[in-house]
Amino acid sequence: MTTEQSGVGGRSDADSRPAPEETEAEKPAATGDTPPNASSRPGGTAASTDAARADAEPGTGRRAGRKRRARKKSPAVTATVAGGGATGDEGSGTTAGDRAETGDDAASRAGATGATDDDAATQASATEDATGDHASGTDGAEDGDRDDKPADPFSAFGPAPEPVLGRVRRATRAVGRFLVHEWTLAAVAALAVAVAMTWPTLRYPRYTLPQDYWDPSLQAWQMAWSGHILRTDPAMLWHSNAFFPENWSFAFSDTLLGYAPAGLIGVGPEHAVLRYNIMFVLAHALAAFGAYALARQLGAGRIGGAVAGAGFAYAPWLLAQAGHLHIISNGGIPLALAMLARGHGWSLRYGYRPRRRHAGWAFAGWLVAAWQLSLGFGIGLPFAYLLAGVVLVAVVLWFVRRRRVKRPFGRRLFLADLLGGLVFAVVGGLLAIPFFKVAELHSNAARTLAEIQLYSPPASGFFTAPAESRVWGELHEGARAVLPWSPEMTLLPGFVLYALAAGGLFFSVWRVRHRLFLLAGVLVTMALGMGTRFLGGRFTYVPLFDYLPGWNGLRTPGRMMLWTTLLLGLLAAGAVTAFCMRVRELAAERVPPWPGPWLRLATLVPLLLVLAEGLNVTPHPVVPQQPAVMRIVDGPMLVLPSSQNLDQPVMLWSTDKFQPMVNGGSGFTPNSQTQIREATVSFPDFASIDYLRRVGVKTVVVLPERLGGTPWEGMLDRPVEGLGVSREQVAGAVVYRL
């Protein structure tokens, strides 16, 4: 073998000779870093073996250097140096590339033995030290040759080093990743679709209200009152300025207390109307986003999740509830369930995955659930009982599986659930106190089975759309005419949603048992939604009404359709996800494997059809303008004429000064308000004035343009001489000062 051949082959004759026997002290420690037969690797030498041993045991670097210098005197090695085609580093019998490979081997050995990054760096440094020791033992001419050595051509094929980014670039990248994240895009899409689907709510947001200006005026006042009183005197939160002289008047209906932070911004009726319209749109966006998040967490695809979100937020039956913001504000329900499922590592499609548990998500889910409960018990109470049932089932399963599964319930997750559940329970308990107080003070505030019967829808209501539906409104006019109270009995969730959910029973990504569970939930919630119309309610609604605390305060059973719609959406999401998977399989058979425009469009058809059924023709009437007198007169006062509907705009008009007033509209009428209205029909006279003085009313404001057709019509023609009161015209109104 020639000298040149030995250089190319990476092994000289001298290298093939057995290495001198090492003493016991020179043997490397048995750390497992040096693999067996290291010297037999391609391009390896005995000297490279010593270098590897030096890598594994830096303390032996000097001994390895002395041995390499001894071997340097070998004739074959001397011939290699004299050949001029190698540098001084080749005295070890290897090239520079081989030494680099030795360093990589050291790093890979460190990774194979579970060493840390610091250990790997130490071993690489030791490799370089060993190489340096060897180079220092060569002739001086070799040192000069090392500087003139050309760069390794194979380094051009290596990966480029990672650039070191500054703070600005790192922040820019983080913002970019956030902007293109799925949840960011989903939130933006939910907002954009909400604006479009609720249009023209934001066309004139300061002057119009969706559906009508009665209940929306009440709820606009509620948000304004909660923000005002939290700014001024939080202790008086439940004793509002309406329904004077009653206490606990803020609990006469659902309060939307969770929107109190929005109530801190702005003062007066215009700001209250603007606030209401913004929250109305945001409530739709949150409902769609929450249902999307729940479907995705359970295992649905993106389009399937979008179908579930659109079906939940824009179901046709919800168009009849456009005047009830506390019903539209339901997005916290699916969002909280999604967070709780995420925190517990549970998915409908993939089952329980302990490694995906996250205590933070579970605790956040409880907080969102508590916030949802603060928006009202109308839909919050069934949600609270559902969570209680889930907790009960989870506790039972924990006791059953704790011996079979190691740590089926993590300690951190247990603490998160304990604290989160405690927060939810405390919030619910504190919110319930005023309502129980109202039920104690006002016997007529409690609902009766006769009232439940009045609002219980027949089975045909599940296939009847409200008049506000652009697609089905006119077509279902005859069906609505036979319903006793159509606003609460038109419960169509959408024929497209029905069809997709039915298909999901046979073609879905959900397991068969899960489909059956979802179907059972749909049927049970429908039966509850029928109230006393389903077998008289003896086995469904009536037991809940009789035995569950607070359930007798729910007047409209049809609002259980909220849960039916959510479950139908999950069934539909399973079917659409399976359909999209099948489309991808068909696309993979194409050349090139990319879905064509028609295939891509086909996956969006279910979503577009669901949204089409949610299109509305909801009226947006102009809110009656606030009389200037409401910004001048102090209370306690009475505004005439007065009735349930007429008083709700008056509450909105009071959002400038929040002066105490008898007027107010809610889910029930307190006896004191009824008596005041009856006593003032003959106002002004001795009896009515005396009664008002005894109650504490100091001012009566009469709005002449609203007297027509009311019991107070013609009262302005009655004289006031000798009654001890004054009458004057103030900004188009007549003010009586008692």
Steps between C-alpha positions, in 0.01 A plus 500: 500500500638837406504803718236679289273198520525489873401867517192445286396189674524673831714218649879436462692184550619638825143550607422139421758384752369429851520798729728474803326352799362765732564497867205474739532869589488606134182308418194730467231480758201279410256784447326351201591802287747306277318251279656159440737456204540876464820453303324285241270780378561620141787742496584421862850435637653396822588861559141605440401239755730666746346836411157360562620369834630846574156637408334266740753565773661845473733423785689250287579754223871537596560126513332459161717783365821328622391175334424678172841671506660157555309353206602797283846347473357207304657475150161492327391814676831672424455411137154648502632829637783505251256450214396865516136426414387506865527749781653444837161385626531195281774369724225319683408309188176695439395802299344820631162373388553184703580705808182702450315173471659391826363813669153424363529147629584635842194722495280214382640274772410765755145510367476119498595478867249764605764764570397859528588774251774619730652150509494480120669839476768384748567186296525699177745736670702202618516373141638831384754499785618152403537605139689807607736292715578282205555795269738657748709184496568520124775683318493877472462481122168326548367795697556725200331252270188504720440869425525442125258205495195564275150488648326163507280494187245279672421773757289673233249216530458539874210686662533875530556623855196637676503881489507682830187717506465823688211595720317683225515209258403252769201717593407536133510126450291442811240748383498341156445154645219636715329668206495182291410267786181300460330655801586853391357435155195333652436799728536749214273292278241473779498879539471563127218249458319642806503850354363369170240265646360760744499786250369775519563501876818705459361726231354751747622360832413813703138528393353156422452176689443150357153345515325775697581770756334344804707213642817631331444836676472315830822310438683810380398661832624192690850527358504875559379462860755233590786714368367816669446346842835320499660839438305683769360270771548125443315415823176618337536279193180303557293803599461677168343835422197332337189357673514755783445443793583128461833353607688223315347636180806420289420130551149526358638349177827361363764763553776455236735579788791342311488796261559750782853586377343626176258708707791694645550668164268782399202676658149565372247332269702530180800331654273236653349420157843493339627270773205266456549470123871430536439231759222357282745445213776376731261251658437341160873490429574336835226240447646401164858499631409302812316228309787484248751457784290226659461307175873529428593385850271199466676401177316665210682653205512870426204505264304268727571732792390798292171326422444435872581864581276645230215265584518588868524877458267555204229239542168641367322462835745745658374774269186516713724561802675803349337721763636285785870561532524267799394212272723604211795523744559125513851468358654448842329160523682319215819696564511393866429139402780514243745635758401240758535219245839638394616526859404141571656364182168364380374478146192335356697365208826400670381428852691578816864599447670564837808660341280779363364603837554863592386641833505858372244429230274324749510794741433745215202289399349537847554876490326528162214289635466734799495800265231335289292443813528869587321591175178347621338189645263464204756286319763495774302285744473194269870547425580495872306178550674345200841578648389358834400179323834483317689545826296221661574262211870593509522424872338161451734414213799608707410258777443221248825548306741611768623142561528408131659818364804659660411855602187534285457846644805723546555696819526835323188429298319400817594828666399698190161329496458546872580872493318561173192313614508693826513831311209390282296392802573820693405719204182302447410516868560873531299569187214281620456681833324810354271284286397287796443821693272629223308170498457533877374858485285467188285192478390588146861480382494119510386316190210257503432189295213684334745761377738226386211346308438831325858513367547126426535443123348208308714260294420697184698791644824312432429530128367857496715804438438848646386792287852647515641218284579623150477149352204346685319795659227550240469131417421412863249775561210254513685269740570790735136606500393182682761534775371650828808723547714490187797712624592224747373201299671533161795275574638395162879448529530472122404230254859483376618438855237229540618334178870517588435366850293213358783419262738512794321205655621276216811670359720673753839515668332444836472148635160335481440518873582871500253561220235321702582711806466818295171379355372421849597851610310650206185305585519574874549873453216511249272329751602753765450783252138393451433565868159365597413411139697174512298247702381786717860554611454241776828323421698790357439862591268478799741303727769757430252778568402346833832386641794687350568832679445796272347300214155641578631840395539387136189610315575389143590130454565556129835658579632151570531495121840657559633161608322318219666731248845446651466121490366507145799713403742243645330220308520709184867580567580128512331443165665799330842400632459149362390650168807724485725202577342309213559795268868503597522128424353558157734791444800283588414275204524794263816590309620737632355414844322826563122554524353687209280807542180297491621264771606791720166670445314181588645501851366854558146431380370380843637812670351733241160332524496526880585869481237557232228368731613747765442809286259743663249772432503619860356851536715771654263770624623842604512543876263773630701811565568588862281792622716787615311506829666171599833680518358774726250357748610330819329208670336316649261544210226334296484527122149471352363317315642181651480136393728199450609598148480877542724494806792321336601797281457722809762286676734561207432876516606508866859396421618863522416561867362164622245684713268276706170437320195281530520394137651169402436194285614145568387141503236578760322804643537564876177572691617847605540605138158365409340694787675825401382466142143439614508785751622753244240436232302792648810719546502781597254474787523488881506123527772440239719786625471382860591145399805612306620716786471209741700279263772764472446629145583870467461560125260379230609541139231474233594441134208642299584325172467158668166549676278400210318171552618460861302525828666838563365661185344839581680545833656827383153660489447453876560804725761504775373796703470420868695173474827640635696412186661706224484431130739633236612434143859374479653416161175373347390308810269590788658478844296479821694570817343348809 
